[in-house]
Amino acid sequence: MKNEIIAGLDIGSTFVRLVVGQKSSDGSRVQIIGAIETPSSGINKGAVASIEDATSAISACLEKTERLVGLPITEVWTGINGPHIKCDRSRGVVAVSKSNGEITPDDVKRTIEAARALSVPANYEILHVLPVRFSVDNQTDIKDPIGMSGVRLEAEVLIIQGLTSQINNLTKSVYRTGIDIEDLILSPLAAAEAVLTPKQKELGAVLINIGASTTSLAVFEEGEVLHTAVLPLGSEHITSDIAIGLRCPISLAEKIKIDHGTANPDLFAKKDDIDTSELGEEYDELTEPISKKYLAEIIEARVEEIMDKIDLELKKIDRSGLLPAGAFLIGGGAKLAGVTEVAKKKLRLPTSIGANRNAETVIDKVNDISFLTALGLVTWGSQFAGKKMGIEKKWPGAKAINESVNKIKGWFKSLIP
């Protein structure tokens, strides 16, 4: 039974989410059997701020999930996010080894290893090495060169790196709960597995995950990842802007944002005010009526800033306004009314709210856009579990860190009665 269970753990700044899937008897598909979210603690801007608090939050979510599904969870596919994540392009070139010039899987592996040998800062580790395209002699833009003939094989890869200290802190928090990490996956890459169809990835699309304190994105074209980024902006910044603009407590600003927030000021006239009787006793701290138009202008300004920064990331790869399949918004911040319209205007792309396209489920809760990252981790796990794929995707890249984490894991397990 253990091998039939695939669990995806999404550790966010406000919530920890765990989605559990079960493989069918023939292993061809995964049925989602559970989805749980619990309040998060010890996580700030996608990074672990307190290992003890983060461990407690993950343990609470794990315990609740095991009670729900009635099965022990021993391994999880874990998402990693945060502004410390960076991605670089690299190229590797090798001579084809066979005398007849036929390219083998070993040639492809050697090319990717050559591309991987870029200068990584001392405090960073490689999380993913993703082939973008290959070239054989003078022929470019090849997706799968195996079996072709040539003398020179070149690979262009995307190398995603994370700060070693943040990776270690996250893995310690998970290991302290007594479960193993199957793999660490960059969150927007995992979410794309649940949201984007192969056709959309082929045409060109960007997945945007607006979380509480970070906004992450992954750009796809011709079926491959072109670019990823994590921005230190999220829906919490909108709440803070409202609190400053209306001079009210954060808790009241959050309530106003959820109940009355929209990023479209054109819907209201200047005289439209919020019915203060709906706000409860906390409204007593406010001395002036709240204009709906003013509130929408505050929200619109911050959402426009987020979209402008996303457009800057697209400009880095010359894809600004040039992704035919468009932008797909997920995450709690995407629930805010009017965000889609602002994204359309600023990104100059067709924009829609993302939805589960690829996973089978009878649980409505898991189709919520907040759960799509955890769901994508399950989808990723079902596709890549037990596969070597010719390239190393196990985190992190270097053997030294793997050895040190194994020691940490053994030490933590020795503490568990």
KOLKOL-981232 format. One record per residue (C-alpha): residue number from 1; residue in three letters; z, y, x. Coordinates in steps of 0.001 Angstrom, whole numbers, plus 500000, padded with zeros to 6 digits. Example, Ala and Ser with C-alpha at 12.3 -4.5 7.8 and 13.67 -1.06 7.14 Angstrom:
<resi->1; resn->ALA; Z->507800; Y->495500; X->512300> $
<resi->2; resn->SER; Z->507140; Y->498940; X->513670> $
//
This chain:
<resi->1; resn->MET; Z->500000; Y->500000; X->500000> $
<resi->2; resn->LYS; Z->500829; Y->502358; X->502879> $
<resi->3; resn->ASN; Z->497218; Y->502487; X->504069> $
<resi->4; resn->GLU; Z->495978; Y->503252; X->500561> $
<resi->5; resn->ILE; Z->498015; Y->506470; X->500286> $
<resi->6; resn->ILE; Z->496626; Y->509750; X->501646> $
<resi->7; resn->ALA; Z->498850; Y->512840; X->501509> $
<resi->8; resn->GLY; Z->497849; Y->516444; X->502203> $
<resi->9; resn->LEU; Z->500597; Y->518920; X->503172> $
<resi->10; resn->ASP; Z->499913; Y->522656; X->502856> $
<resi->11; resn->ILE; Z->502776; Y->524717; X->504316> $
<resi->12; resn->GLY; Z->502436; Y->528284; X->503075> $
<resi->13; resn->SER; Z->504565; Y->531411; X->503364> $
<resi->14; resn->THR; Z->505703; Y->531245; X->499725> $
<resi->15; resn->PHE; Z->505176; Y->527610; X->498696> $
<resi->16; resn->VAL; Z->504986; Y->524154; X->500264> $
<resi->17; resn->ARG; Z->502416; Y->522022; X->498431> $
<resi->18; resn->LEU; Z->501907; Y->518291; X->498725> $
<resi->19; resn->VAL; Z->499035; Y->516396; X->497066> $
<resi->20; resn->VAL; Z->498927; Y->512590; X->497133> $
<resi->21; resn->GLY; Z->495804; Y->510488; X->496658> $
<resi->22; resn->GLN; Z->495355; Y->506723; X->496399> $
<resi->23; resn->LYS; Z->492275; Y->504898; X->497666> $
<resi->24; resn->SER; Z->490386; Y->502649; X->495281> $
<resi->25; resn->SER; Z->490350; Y->498901; X->496022> $
<resi->26; resn->ASP; Z->486910; Y->499158; X->497682> $
<resi->27; resn->GLY; Z->487918; Y->502319; X->499580> $
<resi->28; resn->SER; Z->484940; Y->504302; X->498278> $
<resi->29; resn->ARG; Z->486893; Y->506984; X->496403> $
<resi->30; resn->VAL; Z->490328; Y->508560; X->496145> $
<resi->31; resn->GLN; Z->492237; Y->509135; X->492913> $
<resi->32; resn->ILE; Z->494812; Y->511973; X->492966> $
<resi->33; resn->ILE; Z->498148; Y->510611; X->491691> $
<resi->34; resn->GLY; Z->500550; Y->513478; X->492385> $
<resi->35; resn->ALA; Z->500807; Y->517195; X->493157> $
<resi->36; resn->ILE; Z->504043; Y->519065; X->493833> $
<resi->37; resn->GLU; Z->504938; Y->522576; X->494970> $
<resi->38; resn->THR; Z->508348; Y->523859; X->496048> $
<resi->39; resn->PRO; Z->509427; Y->527293; X->497306> $
<resi->40; resn->SER; Z->508866; Y->527765; X->501031> $
<resi->41; resn->SER; Z->511303; Y->529151; X->503562> $
<resi->42; resn->GLY; Z->511252; Y->529637; X->507314> $
<resi->43; resn->ILE; Z->507516; Y->530476; X->507299> $
<resi->44; resn->ASN; Z->506301; Y->534000; X->507996> $
<resi->45; resn->LYS; Z->502609; Y->534977; X->508115> $
<resi->46; resn->GLY; Z->501537; Y->531354; X->508478> $
<resi->47; resn->ALA; Z->503864; Y->530741; X->511448> $
<resi->48; resn->VAL; Z->507227; Y->528974; X->511612> $
<resi->49; resn->ALA; Z->510026; Y->531556; X->511855> $
<resi->50; resn->SER; Z->512894; Y->529052; X->511420> $
<resi->51; resn->ILE; Z->512407; Y->525337; X->512107> $
<resi->52; resn->GLU; Z->515579; Y->524428; X->510193> $
<resi->53; resn->ASP; Z->514554; Y->526315; X->507027> $
<resi->54; resn->ALA; Z->510965; Y->525049; X->507228> $
<resi->55; resn->THR; Z->512201; Y->521446; X->507595> $
<resi->56; resn->SER; Z->514452; Y->521852; X->504532> $
<resi->57; resn->ALA; Z->511562; Y->523215; X->502447> $
<resi->58; resn->ILE; Z->509228; Y->520374; X->503514> $
<resi->59; resn->SER; Z->511967; Y->517773; X->502863> $
<resi->60; resn->ALA; Z->512554; Y->519124; X->499353> $
<resi->61; resn->CYS; Z->508835; Y->518919; X->498554> $
<resi->62; resn->LEU; Z->508577; Y->515419; X->500063> $
<resi->63; resn->GLU; Z->511580; Y->514115; X->498122> $
<resi->64; resn->LYS; Z->510269; Y->515531; X->494843> $
<resi->65; resn->THR; Z->506812; Y->514033; X->495456> $
<resi->66; resn->GLU; Z->508160; Y->510561; X->496295> $
<resi->67; resn->ARG; Z->510148; Y->510582; X->493050> $
<resi->68; resn->LEU; Z->507026; Y->511570; X->491124> $
<resi->69; resn->VAL; Z->504599; Y->508996; X->492582> $
<resi->70; resn->GLY; Z->507191; Y->506230; X->493117> $
<resi->71; resn->LEU; Z->505856; Y->505439; X->496598> $
<resi->72; resn->PRO; Z->507161; Y->506267; X->500094> $
<resi->73; resn->ILE; Z->505093; Y->508832; X->502033> $
<resi->74; resn->THR; Z->505082; Y->508075; X->505755> $
<resi->75; resn->GLU; Z->502076; Y->510071; X->507025> $
<resi->76; resn->VAL; Z->500535; Y->513394; X->506060> $
<resi->77; resn->TRP; Z->497386; Y->515346; X->506900> $
<resi->78; resn->THR; Z->498787; Y->518789; X->507630> $
<resi->79; resn->GLY; Z->497078; Y->522154; X->507360> $
<resi->80; resn->ILE; Z->497592; Y->524816; X->510020> $
<resi->81; resn->ASN; Z->497005; Y->528496; X->509444> $
<resi->82; resn->GLY; Z->497957; Y->531816; X->510984> $
<resi->83; resn->PRO; Z->496527; Y->534841; X->512804> $
<resi->84; resn->HIS; Z->497055; Y->533031; X->516135> $
<resi->85; resn->ILE; Z->494073; Y->530765; X->515361> $
<resi->86; resn->LYS; Z->490891; Y->531755; X->517194> $
<resi->87; resn->CYS; Z->487437; Y->530260; X->517511> $
<resi->88; resn->ASP; Z->484884; Y->530400; X->520325> $
<resi->89; resn->ARG; Z->481321; Y->529196; X->520820> $
<resi->90; resn->SER; Z->480502; Y->527014; X->523816> $
<resi->91; resn->ARG; Z->477490; Y->525116; X->525162> $
<resi->92; resn->GLY; Z->477241; Y->521892; X->527111> $
<resi->93; resn->VAL; Z->474229; Y->520374; X->528866> $
<resi->94; resn->VAL; Z->473732; Y->516858; X->530280> $
<resi->95; resn->ALA; Z->470825; Y->514764; X->531550> $
<resi->96; resn->VAL; Z->469909; Y->511837; X->529298> $
<resi->97; resn->SER; Z->471233; Y->508685; X->530976> $
<resi->98; resn->LYS; Z->468672; Y->506050; X->529917> $
<resi->99; resn->SER; Z->465605; Y->505635; X->532065> $
<resi->100; resn->ASN; Z->463339; Y->505565; X->528994> $
<resi->101; resn->GLY; Z->464809; Y->508912; X->527824> $
<resi->102; resn->GLU; Z->466356; Y->507617; X->524587> $
<resi->103; resn->ILE; Z->469484; Y->509543; X->523575> $
<resi->104; resn->THR; Z->472550; Y->507387; X->522892> $
<resi->105; resn->PRO; Z->475919; Y->508183; X->521218> $
<resi->106; resn->ASP; Z->477414; Y->508230; X->524726> $
<resi->107; resn->ASP; Z->475028; Y->511052; X->525727> $
<resi->108; resn->VAL; Z->476127; Y->513047; X->522681> $
<resi->109; resn->LYS; Z->479781; Y->512478; X->523540> $
<resi->110; resn->ARG; Z->479237; Y->513593; X->527158> $
<resi->111; resn->THR; Z->477438; Y->516735; X->525985> $
<resi->112; resn->ILE; Z->480293; Y->517666; X->523650> $
<resi->113; resn->GLU; Z->482833; Y->517007; X->526402> $
<resi->114; resn->ALA; Z->480822; Y->519304; X->528683> $
<resi->115; resn->ALA; Z->480827; Y->522013; X->526000> $
<resi->116; resn->ARG; Z->484552; Y->521536; X->525535> $
<resi->117; resn->ALA; Z->485243; Y->522433; X->529170> $
<resi->118; resn->LEU; Z->485571; Y->526145; X->528522> $
<resi->119; resn->SER; Z->488355; Y->528336; X->529849> $
<resi->120; resn->VAL; Z->491228; Y->527911; X->527366> $
<resi->121; resn->PRO; Z->494169; Y->530325; X->527832> $
<resi->122; resn->ALA; Z->497275; Y->528637; X->529259> $
<resi->123; resn->ASN; Z->499259; Y->529053; X->526025> $
<resi->124; resn->TYR; Z->496519; Y->527744; X->523698> $
<resi->125; resn->GLU; Z->495461; Y->524227; X->522659> $
<resi->126; resn->ILE; Z->492193; Y->522976; X->521186> $
<resi->127; resn->LEU; Z->492492; Y->521907; X->517534> $
<resi->128; resn->HIS; Z->488864; Y->521111; X->516645> $
<resi->129; resn->VAL; Z->485604; Y->520703; X->518528> $
<resi->130; resn->LEU; Z->482852; Y->520992; X->515912> $
<resi->131; resn->PRO; Z->479181; Y->520463; X->516880> $
<resi->132; resn->VAL; Z->476954; Y->523164; X->515374> $
<resi->133; resn->ARG; Z->473518; Y->522140; X->516672> $
<resi->134; resn->PHE; Z->471782; Y->520235; X->519443> $
<resi->135; resn->SER; Z->468691; Y->520871; X->521554> $
<resi->136; resn->VAL; Z->466504; Y->518209; X->523199> $
<resi->137; resn->ASP; Z->464323; Y->519638; X->525964> $
<resi->138; resn->ASN; Z->462523; Y->522544; X->524229> $
<resi->139; resn->GLN; Z->463203; Y->521429; X->520656> $
<resi->140; resn->THR; Z->466104; Y->523347; X->519078> $
<resi->141; resn->ASP; Z->468192; Y->523186; X->515867> $
<resi->142; resn->ILE; Z->468559; Y->519406; X->515863> $
<resi->143; resn->LYS; Z->471405; Y->518008; X->513783> $
<resi->144; resn->ASP; Z->471504; Y->514405; X->515021> $
<resi->145; resn->PRO; Z->469752; Y->513735; X->518342> $
<resi->146; resn->ILE; Z->470682; Y->510016; X->518589> $
<resi->147; resn->GLY; Z->467548; Y->507879; X->519031> $
<resi->148; resn->MET; Z->465334; Y->510807; X->520046> $
<resi->149; resn->SER; Z->463611; Y->510908; X->523429> $
<resi->150; resn->GLY; Z->464079; Y->513590; X->526046> $
<resi->151; resn->VAL; Z->465355; Y->514471; X->529504> $
<resi->152; resn->ARG; Z->467858; Y->517258; X->528754> $
<resi->153; resn->LEU; Z->470404; Y->517293; X->525914> $
<resi->154; resn->GLU; Z->472252; Y->520480; X->525006> $
<resi->155; resn->ALA; Z->475027; Y->520960; X->522414> $
<resi->156; resn->GLU; Z->476360; Y->524138; X->520848> $
<resi->157; resn->VAL; Z->479908; Y->523663; X->519537> $
<resi->158; resn->LEU; Z->482580; Y->525678; X->517771> $
<resi->159; resn->ILE; Z->485962; Y->525317; X->519472> $
<resi->160; resn->ILE; Z->488974; Y->526197; X->517318> $
<resi->161; resn->GLN; Z->492185; Y->526878; X->519230> $
<resi->162; resn->GLY; Z->495793; Y->527468; X->518248> $
<resi->163; resn->LEU; Z->498831; Y->528856; X->520030> $
<resi->164; resn->THR; Z->500723; Y->525949; X->521616> $
<resi->165; resn->SER; Z->504149; Y->527273; X->520618> $
<resi->166; resn->GLN; Z->503108; Y->527630; X->516961> $
<resi->167; resn->ILE; Z->501589; Y->524133; X->516936> $
<resi->168; resn->ASN; Z->504777; Y->522664; X->518415> $
<resi->169; resn->ASN; Z->507030; Y->524533; X->515970> $
<resi->170; resn->LEU; Z->504993; Y->523342; X->512992> $
<resi->171; resn->THR; Z->504921; Y->519716; X->514139> $
<resi->172; resn->LYS; Z->508660; Y->519726; X->514889> $
<resi->173; resn->SER; Z->509346; Y->520979; X->511352> $
<resi->174; resn->VAL; Z->507341; Y->518093; X->509882> $
<resi->175; resn->TYR; Z->508666; Y->515389; X->512257> $
<resi->176; resn->ARG; Z->512269; Y->516325; X->511471> $
<resi->177; resn->THR; Z->511686; Y->515115; X->507888> $
<resi->178; resn->GLY; Z->510947; Y->511609; X->509235> $
<resi->179; resn->ILE; Z->507206; Y->511517; X->508480> $
<resi->180; resn->ASP; Z->504253; Y->511318; X->510886> $
<resi->181; resn->ILE; Z->501380; Y->513770; X->511186> $
<resi->182; resn->GLU; Z->498040; Y->512000; X->510837> $
<resi->183; resn->ASP; Z->496173; Y->515096; X->512025> $
<resi->184; resn->LEU; Z->496392; Y->518897; X->512078> $
<resi->185; resn->ILE; Z->493466; Y->520577; X->510316> $
<resi->186; resn->LEU; Z->492624; Y->524249; X->510022> $
<resi->187; resn->SER; Z->493367; Y->525064; X->506367> $
<resi->188; resn->PRO; Z->490063; Y->526748; X->505321> $
<resi->189; resn->LEU; Z->488055; Y->523831; X->506800> $
<resi->190; resn->ALA; Z->490106; Y->521379; X->504745> $
<resi->191; resn->ALA; Z->489857; Y->523472; X->501559> $
<resi->192; resn->ALA; Z->486064; Y->523582; X->501928> $
<resi->193; resn->GLU; Z->485988; Y->519781; X->501623> $
<resi->194; resn->ALA; Z->487304; Y->520094; X->498060> $
<resi->195; resn->VAL; Z->485517; Y->523293; X->496992> $
<resi->196; resn->LEU; Z->482038; Y->523415; X->498545> $
<resi->197; resn->THR; Z->479225; Y->520989; X->497769> $
<resi->198; resn->PRO; Z->476879; Y->519753; X->500533> $
<resi->199; resn->LYS; Z->474104; Y->521888; X->498995> $
<resi->200; resn->GLN; Z->476219; Y->525053; X->499211> $
<resi->201; resn->LYS; Z->477118; Y->524305; X->502832> $
<resi->202; resn->GLU; Z->473425; Y->523803; X->503557> $
<resi->203; resn->LEU; Z->472322; Y->527089; X->501964> $
<resi->204; resn->GLY; Z->475105; Y->529177; X->503493> $
<resi->205; resn->ALA; Z->478515; Y->529940; X->501979> $
<resi->206; resn->VAL; Z->481877; Y->531446; X->502875> $
<resi->207; resn->LEU; Z->485174; Y->530068; X->501608> $
<resi->208; resn->ILE; Z->487930; Y->532714; X->501382> $
<resi->209; resn->ASN; Z->491564; Y->531665; X->500915> $
<resi->210; resn->ILE; Z->493745; Y->534653; X->499933> $
<resi->211; resn->GLY; Z->497316; Y->533548; X->500543> $
<resi->212; resn->ALA; Z->500586; Y->535445; X->500399> $
<resi->213; resn->SER; Z->500581; Y->536827; X->503940> $
<resi->214; resn->THR; Z->497251; Y->535675; X->505418> $
<resi->215; resn->THR; Z->493615; Y->535486; X->504341> $
<resi->216; resn->SER; Z->491585; Y->532732; X->505978> $
<resi->217; resn->LEU; Z->487858; Y->532074; X->505840> $
<resi->218; resn->ALA; Z->485321; Y->529480; X->506900> $
<resi->219; resn->VAL; Z->481562; Y->530152; X->507033> $
<resi->220; resn->PHE; Z->479037; Y->527332; X->506599> $
<resi->221; resn->GLU; Z->475278; Y->527198; X->507071> $
<resi->222; resn->GLU; Z->472851; Y->524265; X->507374> $
<resi->223; resn->GLY; Z->475762; Y->521951; X->506626> $
<resi->224; resn->GLU; Z->477793; Y->523007; X->509681> $
<resi->225; resn->VAL; Z->480716; Y->525348; X->510329> $
<resi->226; resn->LEU; Z->479488; Y->528644; X->511788> $
<resi->227; resn->HIS; Z->482721; Y->530613; X->512018> $
<resi->228; resn->THR; Z->486397; Y->530614; X->511044> $
<resi->229; resn->ALA; Z->489034; Y->533337; X->511084> $
<resi->230; resn->VAL; Z->492560; Y->534052; X->509838> $
<resi->231; resn->LEU; Z->493442; Y->537654; X->508932> $
<resi->232; resn->PRO; Z->497060; Y->538910; X->508790> $
<resi->233; resn->LEU; Z->496613; Y->540324; X->505265> $
<resi->234; resn->GLY; Z->497432; Y->538767; X->501911> $
<resi->235; resn->SER; Z->498730; Y->539290; X->498378> $
<resi->236; resn->GLU; Z->502227; Y->540186; X->499639> $
<resi->237; resn->HIS; Z->500715; Y->543355; X->501115> $
<resi->238; resn->ILE; Z->499446; Y->544288; X->497638> $
<resi->239; resn->THR; Z->502990; Y->543839; X->496284> $
<resi->240; resn->SER; Z->504382; Y->546027; X->499087> $
<resi->241; resn->ASP; Z->501804; Y->548747; X->498323> $
<resi->242; resn->ILE; Z->502833; Y->548710; X->494652> $
<resi->243; resn->ALA; Z->506518; Y->548933; X->495583> $
<resi->244; resn->ILE; Z->505816; Y->551963; X->497816> $
<resi->245; resn->GLY; Z->503395; Y->553612; X->495370> $
<resi->246; resn->LEU; Z->505678; Y->553237; X->492335> $
<resi->247; resn->ARG; Z->508927; Y->553583; X->494332> $
<resi->248; resn->CYS; Z->510338; Y->550410; X->492828> $
<resi->249; resn->PRO; Z->511990; Y->547192; X->494159> $
<resi->250; resn->ILE; Z->509758; Y->544410; X->495538> $
<resi->251; resn->SER; Z->510806; Y->541999; X->492757> $
<resi->252; resn->LEU; Z->509738; Y->544490; X->490085> $
<resi->253; resn->ALA; Z->506504; Y->545270; X->491977> $
<resi->254; resn->GLU; Z->505670; Y->541531; X->491978> $
<resi->255; resn->LYS; Z->506311; Y->541297; X->488225> $
<resi->256; resn->ILE; Z->504147; Y->544372; X->487556> $
<resi->257; resn->LYS; Z->501366; Y->542949; X->489749> $
<resi->258; resn->ILE; Z->501354; Y->539576; X->487974> $
<resi->259; resn->ASP; Z->501679; Y->540925; X->484422> $
<resi->260; resn->HIS; Z->499543; Y->544071; X->484608> $
<resi->261; resn->GLY; Z->497693; Y->544052; X->487932> $
<resi->262; resn->THR; Z->493928; Y->544395; X->488244> $
<resi->263; resn->ALA; Z->491646; Y->545638; X->491007> $
<resi->264; resn->ASN; Z->489402; Y->547513; X->488553> $
<resi->265; resn->PRO; Z->490640; Y->551069; X->487782> $
<resi->266; resn->ASP; Z->487532; Y->551786; X->485663> $
<resi->267; resn->LEU; Z->489043; Y->549743; X->482814> $
<resi->268; resn->PHE; Z->491638; Y->552423; X->482100> $
<resi->269; resn->ALA; Z->491897; Y->556085; X->481186> $
<resi->270; resn->LYS; Z->494420; Y->558328; X->482932> $
<resi->271; resn->LYS; Z->496694; Y->558362; X->479887> $
<resi->272; resn->ASP; Z->497004; Y->554540; X->479700> $
<resi->273; resn->ASP; Z->500582; Y->553574; X->480581> $
<resi->274; resn->ILE; Z->502367; Y->550220; X->480910> $
<resi->275; resn->ASP; Z->504750; Y->549358; X->478058> $
<resi->276; resn->THR; Z->508038; Y->549648; X->479943> $
<resi->277; resn->SER; Z->509962; Y->547581; X->477390> $
<resi->278; resn->GLU; Z->508281; Y->544460; X->478835> $
<resi->279; resn->LEU; Z->509731; Y->545032; X->482312> $
<resi->280; resn->GLY; Z->513365; Y->544304; X->481488> $
<resi->281; resn->GLU; Z->516482; Y->545939; X->482868> $
<resi->282; resn->GLU; Z->514987; Y->546555; X->486326> $
<resi->283; resn->TYR; Z->512821; Y->549303; X->484852> $
<resi->284; resn->ASP; Z->515921; Y->551498; X->484579> $
<resi->285; resn->GLU; Z->515453; Y->552246; X->488297> $
<resi->286; resn->LEU; Z->512098; Y->553918; X->487577> $
<resi->287; resn->THR; Z->512126; Y->557502; X->486372> $
<resi->288; resn->GLU; Z->508451; Y->558014; X->485495> $
<resi->289; resn->PRO; Z->505954; Y->556139; X->483294> $
<resi->290; resn->ILE; Z->503599; Y->553770; X->485140> $
<resi->291; resn->SER; Z->499908; Y->554625; X->484875> $
<resi->292; resn->LYS; Z->497684; Y->551525; X->484581> $
<resi->293; resn->LYS; Z->494862; Y->553385; X->486325> $
<resi->294; resn->TYR; Z->497094; Y->554408; X->489254> $
<resi->295; resn->LEU; Z->498369; Y->550822; X->489592> $
<resi->296; resn->ALA; Z->494788; Y->549493; X->489642> $
<resi->297; resn->GLU; Z->493794; Y->552071; X->492287> $
<resi->298; resn->ILE; Z->496643; Y->550895; X->494562> $
<resi->299; resn->ILE; Z->495553; Y->547260; X->494185> $
<resi->300; resn->GLU; Z->491853; Y->548071; X->494596> $
<resi->301; resn->ALA; Z->492465; Y->549912; X->497884> $
<resi->302; resn->ARG; Z->494222; Y->546928; X->499497> $
<resi->303; resn->VAL; Z->491712; Y->544357; X->498140> $
<resi->304; resn->GLU; Z->488862; Y->546498; X->499491> $
<resi->305; resn->GLU; Z->490552; Y->546533; X->502909> $
<resi->306; resn->ILE; Z->490811; Y->542722; X->502888> $
<resi->307; resn->MET; Z->487136; Y->542384; X->501910> $
<resi->308; resn->ASP; Z->486056; Y->544928; X->504555> $
<resi->309; resn->LYS; Z->487801; Y->542871; X->507242> $
<resi->310; resn->ILE; Z->486110; Y->539698; X->505954> $
<resi->311; resn->ASP; Z->482753; Y->541497; X->506114> $
<resi->312; resn->LEU; Z->483503; Y->542452; X->509735> $
<resi->313; resn->GLU; Z->483967; Y->538751; X->510515> $
<resi->314; resn->LEU; Z->480590; Y->538013; X->508872> $
<resi->315; resn->LYS; Z->478977; Y->540796; X->510926> $
<resi->316; resn->LYS; Z->480201; Y->539092; X->514124> $
<resi->317; resn->ILE; Z->477898; Y->536160; X->513339> $
<resi->318; resn->ASP; Z->475104; Y->538271; X->511736> $
<resi->319; resn->ARG; Z->475688; Y->536827; X->508274> $
<resi->320; resn->SER; Z->476905; Y->539931; X->506425> $
<resi->321; resn->GLY; Z->475261; Y->539807; X->502979> $
<resi->322; resn->LEU; Z->473109; Y->536853; X->504117> $
<resi->323; resn->LEU; Z->474762; Y->533754; X->502628> $
<resi->324; resn->PRO; Z->472701; Y->532650; X->499606> $
<resi->325; resn->ALA; Z->475318; Y->530294; X->498105> $
<resi->326; resn->GLY; Z->477798; Y->533183; X->498160> $
<resi->327; resn->ALA; Z->481555; Y->533559; X->498536> $
<resi->328; resn->PHE; Z->484171; Y->531295; X->496945> $
<resi->329; resn->LEU; Z->487698; Y->532644; X->496469> $
<resi->330; resn->ILE; Z->490774; Y->530412; X->496383> $
<resi->331; resn->GLY; Z->494518; Y->530852; X->496913> $
<resi->332; resn->GLY; Z->497172; Y->532615; X->494867> $
<resi->333; resn->GLY; Z->495797; Y->536080; X->495684> $
<resi->334; resn->ALA; Z->492442; Y->535213; X->494096> $
<resi->335; resn->LYS; Z->494140; Y->534942; X->490669> $
<resi->336; resn->LEU; Z->494469; Y->538721; X->490495> $
<resi->337; resn->ALA; Z->492076; Y->540208; X->487944> $
<resi->338; resn->GLY; Z->489148; Y->542164; X->489353> $
<resi->339; resn->VAL; Z->489250; Y->540648; X->492867> $
<resi->340; resn->THR; Z->485902; Y->538884; X->492331> $
<resi->341; resn->GLU; Z->484169; Y->542166; X->491399> $
<resi->342; resn->VAL; Z->485527; Y->543943; X->494493> $
<resi->343; resn->ALA; Z->484380; Y->541023; X->496673> $
<resi->344; resn->LYS; Z->480869; Y->541155; X->495172> $
<resi->345; resn->LYS; Z->480634; Y->544881; X->495879> $
<resi->346; resn->LYS; Z->482050; Y->544814; X->499407> $
<resi->347; resn->LEU; Z->480523; Y->541547; X->500679> $
<resi->348; resn->ARG; Z->477190; Y->542015; X->498873> $
<resi->349; resn->LEU; Z->477226; Y->538317; X->498006> $
<resi->350; resn->PRO; Z->477380; Y->536283; X->494792> $
<resi->351; resn->THR; Z->481107; Y->535653; X->494370> $
<resi->352; resn->SER; Z->483079; Y->533240; X->492194> $
<resi->353; resn->ILE; Z->486478; Y->531612; X->491986> $
<resi->354; resn->GLY; Z->486481; Y->528250; X->493798> $
<resi->355; resn->ALA; Z->487091; Y->525000; X->491951> $
<resi->356; resn->ASN; Z->487601; Y->521332; X->492751> $
<resi->357; resn->ARG; Z->484107; Y->519855; X->493090> $
<resi->358; resn->ASN; Z->484652; Y->516680; X->495061> $
<resi->359; resn->ALA; Z->487962; Y->514959; X->494205> $
<resi->360; resn->GLU; Z->488705; Y->512771; X->491180> $
<resi->361; resn->THR; Z->491900; Y->513658; X->489372> $
<resi->362; resn->VAL; Z->493554; Y->513361; X->485977> $
<resi->363; resn->ILE; Z->496242; Y->515888; X->486947> $
<resi->364; resn->ASP; Z->495240; Y->519380; X->485761> $
<resi->365; resn->LYS; Z->497748; Y->521039; X->488063> $
<resi->366; resn->VAL; Z->495845; Y->519994; X->491190> $
<resi->367; resn->ASN; Z->492759; Y->521918; X->490016> $
<resi->368; resn->ASP; Z->494713; Y->525185; X->490279> $
<resi->369; resn->ILE; Z->493171; Y->527333; X->493046> $
<resi->370; resn->SER; Z->496548; Y->527439; X->494818> $
<resi->371; resn->PHE; Z->496407; Y->523648; X->495314> $
<resi->372; resn->LEU; Z->492859; Y->523448; X->496663> $
<resi->373; resn->THR; Z->493899; Y->523532; X->500344> $
<resi->374; resn->ALA; Z->496296; Y->520570; X->499895> $
<resi->375; resn->LEU; Z->493624; Y->518784; X->497844> $
<resi->376; resn->GLY; Z->491076; Y->519448; X->500587> $
<resi->377; resn->LEU; Z->493438; Y->517892; X->503144> $
<resi->378; resn->VAL; Z->493469; Y->514683; X->501066> $
<resi->379; resn->THR; Z->489649; Y->514767; X->500847> $
<resi->380; resn->TRP; Z->489421; Y->515353; X->504621> $
<resi->381; resn->GLY; Z->491840; Y->512474; X->505235> $
<resi->382; resn->SER; Z->489864; Y->510088; X->503037> $
<resi->383; resn->GLN; Z->486652; Y->510882; X->504948> $
<resi->384; resn->PHE; Z->487948; Y->510865; X->508499> $
<resi->385; resn->ALA; Z->490875; Y->508418; X->508493> $
<resi->386; resn->GLY; Z->490329; Y->505827; X->511204> $
<resi->387; resn->LYS; Z->487023; Y->507320; X->512366> $
<resi->388; resn->LYS; Z->486488; Y->508432; X->515936> $
<resi->389; resn->MET; Z->483353; Y->510406; X->515021> $
<resi->390; resn->GLY; Z->482262; Y->510497; X->518688> $
<resi->391; resn->ILE; Z->484431; Y->513560; X->519301> $
<resi->392; resn->GLU; Z->488147; Y->513991; X->519539> $
<resi->393; resn->LYS; Z->489553; Y->515690; X->516467> $
<resi->394; resn->LYS; Z->493129; Y->514595; X->516935> $
<resi->395; resn->TRP; Z->495346; Y->517564; X->517602> $
<resi->396; resn->PRO; Z->495862; Y->519075; X->520053> $
<resi->397; resn->GLY; Z->493171; Y->518569; X->522689> $
<resi->398; resn->ALA; Z->495150; Y->517787; X->525816> $
<resi->399; resn->LYS; Z->496918; Y->514528; X->526686> $
<resi->400; resn->ALA; Z->499979; Y->516345; X->528050> $
<resi->401; resn->ILE; Z->500840; Y->517893; X->524683> $
<resi->402; resn->ASN; Z->500311; Y->514554; X->522915> $
<resi->403; resn->GLU; Z->502786; Y->512928; X->525283> $
<resi->404; resn->SER; Z->505368; Y->515684; X->524822> $
<resi->405; resn->VAL; Z->505065; Y->515508; X->521028> $
<resi->406; resn->ASN; Z->505527; Y->511724; X->521090> $
<resi->407; resn->LYS; Z->508776; Y->512296; X->522969> $
<resi->408; resn->ILE; Z->509847; Y->514911; X->520406> $
<resi->409; resn->LYS; Z->508944; Y->512554; X->517558> $
<resi->410; resn->GLY; Z->510950; Y->509707; X->519080> $
<resi->411; resn->TRP; Z->513934; Y->511982; X->519632> $
<resi->412; resn->PHE; Z->513944; Y->513281; X->516058> $
<resi->413; resn->LYS; Z->513574; Y->509777; X->514629> $
<resi->414; resn->SER; Z->516593; Y->508672; X->516674> $
<resi->415; resn->LEU; Z->518645; Y->511302; X->514852> $
<resi->416; resn->ILE; Z->517776; Y->509942; X->511411> $
<resi->417; resn->PRO; Z->520367; Y->507407; X->510177> $
//
